[in-house]
Amino acid sequence: MLEAACDARIAACAVRRPSDGTLDMEMGLALAFDGIIIGAGVMGASAAMHLASAGMKRLLLLEKGPGVGSGSTGKSSACIRQTYSHYEVCLMAYEALQLFKNWQDFTGLEAPRANFVNCGVLFLVDKDDASVPKILDIHRRVGVKSAVLDDKARLELFPDVDFRAPPAHVVGLSDEAACDVVAVHEHEGGFADPVGTAEDMLDVARRLGAQARFKARVVKILQQGGRIAGIEADIAGQREVIHAPVVVNCAGPWAMGINRLAGVSLPQKLVATRNQIVSKQFPETLRGNIPMIIDMVNGIYCRLEANREQIITGSVREEDEREQVADPDHYNEVADAPFREEKLALLHHRVSTFEARGNITSYAGLYTVNQDDYHPIIDRAPLEGFFPVCGFSGHGFKLSPVVGALVAQKVLGQWGRVTSGVPTGFFNADRPRLTTNWGGVIA
């Protein structure tokens, strides 16, 4: 039943093929697939896994880089948390967390590489922030395990965190009560290996028959009769034409260029944006657990690495996510010195255990920021057979295991490896502008 339904769906959108199984000679095509996915980061790998699980037999994933996760995914902080401004996105993050927690069962792999670390998530926000009750209500409705920590719980759970440290930008603040924060603790959440996560999902797709090719840069989107007919790509220095009635654009910061090749214009403005991260080794001995911390008062986030010998920190300030990158193939991939110094100072300010010593490194990746409302587009385009999956604005990794299920529903009209309670139209391009709390951080 499942395969028959999938075959019917694919046949309904397929470019004509002669009854003997050969390709349409008018198009002069050498290869044919039922679907092509552009981009082998977590979004492309998730789309491949779910489409293959839904029955799309001949599926090809193309990646311009040398391997899985060689774009934005490889430089992701890979944070996994559930706090969002909208019930639907919180639900999606909650669903994804359940998959991360049960990753081996979800993927069916004997030795998966995602390595989810369930360290919990701590949000620190101003004590007068009006968004907190709304966030807690969404948590309750979704089923997120969370609580506002009192002084006793703070000390017992996180003795290394200075909850009453005054905001670093306020000079001479002496009233300790004025610098208190609300501490919202998600009991579950943390981080995973971003490349390992993508590799696992692509491995599942490959076991179901999907193929992947690397060093494959798409240079043309083929169309026939007002719909997708395939792509032309430079693959390892050679031009190849590949026929398919479905193309899914999961190219991250390169997605806008793919949209232009297809002649598809989205109502939202998507821009490739530089994202800086600092990593520091530390010799300190911790008194307790350090969760992933999102400090909205001082504008940073931090988390330990899996080896507990390094900590990474980055920004949650909108002003630090405004550096647009014209060419995603060429940008400064090392964090700026002033950025490194400021974020480390803020880290030491909040977690005094981390002294200002230890080997410091840094790097910079790219977000694909939707400047309209920070939420992604997962939709079918006016060009029939073309599906943009882009604009995640730095929130994509934690949602990625479920993203492909929504893609499968959009493309084939049925769910992939799992079902989701998120309405499939929530991320449509023609949606009303979605509001956010705490700027674009909590999209």
QUIWOGI-V470205 format. One record per backbone hydrogen bond with DSSP energy under -1.0 kcal/mol. CO is the residue of the C=O (numbers start at 1). NH is the residue of the N-H. Records with the same first field share a line. If there is no record, write none. Layout:
CO: NH / NH
//
This chain:
1: 5
2: 6
3: 7
4: 8
5: 9
6: 10
7: 11
8: 12
18: 21
24: 27
31: 243
35: 60
36: 248
37: 62
38: 250
40: 69
41: 45
42: 46
43: 47
44: 48
45: 49
46: 50
47: 51
48: 52
49: 53
50: 54
51: 56
52: 55
55: 57
58: 34 / 35
59: 211
60: 37
61: 213
62: 39
63: 216
65: 215
67: 70
72: 75
73: 76
78: 192
80: 190
86: 90
87: 91
88: 92
89: 93
90: 94
91: 95
92: 96
93: 97
94: 98
95: 99
96: 100
97: 101
98: 102
100: 103
102: 106
103: 107
104: 108
114: 193
117: 119 / 191
120: 292
121: 186
122: 294
123: 184
124: 296
125: 182
126: 129
131: 135
132: 136
133: 137
134: 138
135: 139
136: 140
137: 141
138: 142
139: 143 / 144
145: 187
147: 185
150: 154
151: 155
152: 156
153: 157
154: 158
158: 161
161: 163
162: 165
167: 170
174: 176
175: 178
176: 179
177: 180
182: 125
183: 149
184: 123
185: 147
186: 121
189: 120
190: 80
191: 117
193: 197
194: 198
195: 199
196: 200
197: 201
198: 202
199: 203
200: 204
201: 205
202: 206
203: 207
204: 208
205: 210
206: 209
211: 61
213: 63
215: 236
217: 234
220: 232
222: 229 / 230
227: 224
229: 244
230: 222
231: 242
232: 219 / 220
233: 240
234: 217
235: 238
238: 235
240: 233
242: 231
243: 33
246: 36
247: 387
248: 38 / 250
249: 389
251: 254
252: 255
254: 258
255: 259
256: 260
257: 261
258: 262
259: 264
260: 263
269: 371
271: 369
272: 325
273: 367
275: 365
277: 363
278: 313
279: 361
280: 311
292: 122
293: 302
294: 124
295: 299 / 300
299: 316
300: 295
301: 314
302: 293
303: 312
305: 308
309: 282
310: 305
311: 280
312: 303
313: 278
314: 301
317: 320
318: 321
322: 324
323: 274
327: 330
333: 364
336: 340
337: 341
338: 342
339: 343
340: 344
341: 345
342: 346
343: 347
344: 348
345: 349
346: 350
347: 351
350: 162
351: 354
353: 355
355: 357
359: 281
361: 279
363: 277
365: 275
367: 273
368: 393
369: 271
370: 374
377: 390
383: 386
384: 228
385: 247
386: 381
387: 249
388: 379
390: 377
392: 395
396: 400
399: 402 / 403
400: 404
402: 406
403: 407
404: 408
405: 409
406: 410
407: 411
408: 412
423: 426
425: 428
427: 378
428: 431
437: 442
438: 441
441: 443
442: 437
//
